[in-house]
């Protein structure tokens, strides 16, 4: 059973007035197959549609055409929600709360009974290295530490599939290295991870397979182990990006 599968998935936005409608194609006829226990990296320029695709897979927005499946079930199936978790690019938590309070809140939403909830909170905080700061208010945390709170929150319900939108964006080198270690640790524990990123060198270090979303299509998929040389050069070559504008692949 595949972790993620899409069949001719398309998203077209319509704007303007009824007498002057404009169509914007986010992407068209996307066919993806992501195996379980794999880290899959979705690469693309700003505005390529990476976040839109991820939100369709999460059931947050609907496709114009096509179908999407998570762990063998349609994304519209409520049972899917029990096995997935999502970390947006810029997660927000109330700064006056502590990691312990945040995780307890989400544990209650999942209706996890007290004893089991306490165990899961402690395990999640230890995994991301925040157990000793569990009672510190989030207003004192760096962006990297907030990202780790987000990862801990994802793990409360022990999901099989994690969606990470730009998980290393804005992090300093040390925090980026820590996030990379956490992602690899999650994969080792049996999780499947689907992430989008502009940080191409990071993707090369953590992903098993990458897909390049460009001009509304997945123009190439490749096992990272098959790519010779720099993934950045491979990416630029595949989308025919001129060297003078190569910097736009980073934010």
N, C-alpha and C positions, 0 to 999 in steps of 0.2 A: 504493500500500500504506500502510495506517495504521500509526502507531507503536504505538498502544494501542487495543484494542477489547474491550469487555465486552458480553456478551449475557445479560440477565436474571440478573446476578450477585447472589447473596444470601449472607449469613453470619449464622447463628443459633447462639448459644451455649446449651448445655443444662447446667444445674447442679442441685445438690441430689441427693437419693436417688431410687432407682427408684420409690418410692411417693409421692414428692413432688418431681417434676421441675419446674424452672422454665426457661422459654425467654426469652432476651434477644435481640432482633433488633438486630444491629449496623447492617445495611442490607438492603434487599430490592429485587430487580429493577433493579439498576443497569445502565444502558446508556450506555457512554461511547465516543466516537470522538475520538481525538487524532491530529492530522496530524503528519507528520514536520517537523523543523526549526521547532518551535513551543515556546513556553514556556507550559505549562498550569498554572494555579494552582487547587488544591483548597482551598476555604474551608469552615469549619465551627466550631461551638462545641467546647469541650473535651468529649471523649467522643462526638463525632459519628460516629466510625468512619473518620477519614481515614487513620490509621496502619494500621488493619486492612485497608482497601482496598489500600493501598500494598503491604503484606506479601503479600497474595494475588497481586497483579500480579508480585511478585518470586518467587513460588513458595515462600515461607517458611511459609505456612499455606494451608489448602485451603478453598475455598468450600463452603457447604452445597448450593447449587444454582447453575446457570449455568456459563458458560464465559468465559475470558479469553484474549486473544491479544496477543502482542508481536511486532511486525514480521511479521505474517502467520502466526506459528506459535503453537501452544498454549503457555501458560506452563510446562507440564510438560515441554516439549521441551528436552533438555539443551543443544541448540545455542543456545537463547535466552540462556543464561548468558554466552556469549561477547560478547554485544552490549549488555549492561546493566550498570549499576553503581549502588550505593546508598550514600547518606550518611545515617545515622540522626540523630535530633535531637541526641543527645549522643554523638558518636563517641569511642571509647576506644582509645588506643594506649599501650603501656608507656612511662612517662615517662623511663626511663633510656636510651631509644634516641633517635637523631637522625632528622630527616626522610630523610636519605640511607639510613639503615639500614631504616627503615620501608618506603620505596618499593622498595628492593632485595629485601626479603622478599617483597612482593607480586609483584614481577616474576618472582621464582623460582617462586612458586606458579603463575603463568601460563606457566612454562617458556619465558620469553623469553631467548634466548641473550645472552651477556654484553655484546657490543658494542652490540646493539640496545637492551638493557635500560638500559645506561648513557646512551644518547642519549635514551631516553624519560624517564628520571628527571630528567635535566637540563632537558629541555623542559618537563616538568610543573612542576618547581620554579620555573622562570623565569616560567611563566604565572601562578602564584599569588603571585609576588613573594617566594619564600623561598630562592632560589638562594644568596644570600649567607649564609644561616643554615642551610645544609644539614648542617653538622657540629655544630650546637648541640643539646644534649639538650632533649627536649620539656618537661622539668620547668621550664624557664625561659620557656616560651611562654604567651602570653595565650590566652583562649578563642577569640578571633578568629583567632589564628595557628594554633591547633589545627584550627579549621574549614578553614583553607586547606590544612593537611596532608591533611585528609580529602578535599578536592577534588583535590589532586595524586594521591592514592592512587587515586581513581576513574578517572583518565585514563591510568593505566599500560597498560591493555589496549585503549585507544582505543575505548571503547564508543560505540554510536550513540545510546543512550537512558540518561539519567541520572535517578535518583529521589532527590529531596532532601526530607527530612522536617524541616520548620521550620529552614531553613538560616540564618536570621538571628536565631533565638531566643537571647536573652541577650547579644547583641552590642551594643557601644556604637555611637554614630552613625557614627564613622569606619569601624569594622570592618564595619558594615552597608552603608555606601556601597561599600567595597571588594568585599564579597561580591556586591553587585548588579552591579558592573562585571564581575566574573569570570563571572557567570551570563550576562550579555549577550554577553560575549566568546565564551563557549562556544556560544551560539546562532549567533553570526556565523560560527563555524567549522563549522557544519553539524550540531551536536548537537540532539537533542530533549530537553527538560527537563520533567519532571513533578514539581511540588513542592506540598507542603502548607504552609499558613502561617496564623498569626493576625495577622501584621503587614500589615494591609490596605493601608496607604499604600504599602508596599514592593511588594506584589503589583501594584498599579496601575501602577507604574513599570517592571516587568519582564515582565509576562505578556501574551501575545497573547489568551488566552481564560481565563475562570474558570468554575468550577462550584461551586455551593453545596450541600454535603451537610448535610441537616437532617432530623431525625425519620426516619432510615433511607432517605432518597431524595435523589436529585439534583433539587432543587426548581427550579433555574434554571441555565442555561448562557448565557453572553453573551461576545461579543467585547469586550474592554476598551475598544476605540476607540468602541464604540457607547454606552457608559455616559456619561450626561451628569452632570456634577457629581461629588460625592464618592463613591468606591466604598464608603466606610464607611457612608454614609447609604443607599446602594443595598442593601448587605448587610442592614442592620438592617430596612429596609422589607420585603425579601423574606422574612425569617424572622419578621416581626411581633414583633420584640424591643422591649420597652418601654425608653424612654430611661434610666430609673432603673437598668436592669440591663445597659446596653450595655457597661459595662466588662468583662463576662465574656468578651468576644471576644478580650481580650488576656490573656496570662499574666503 
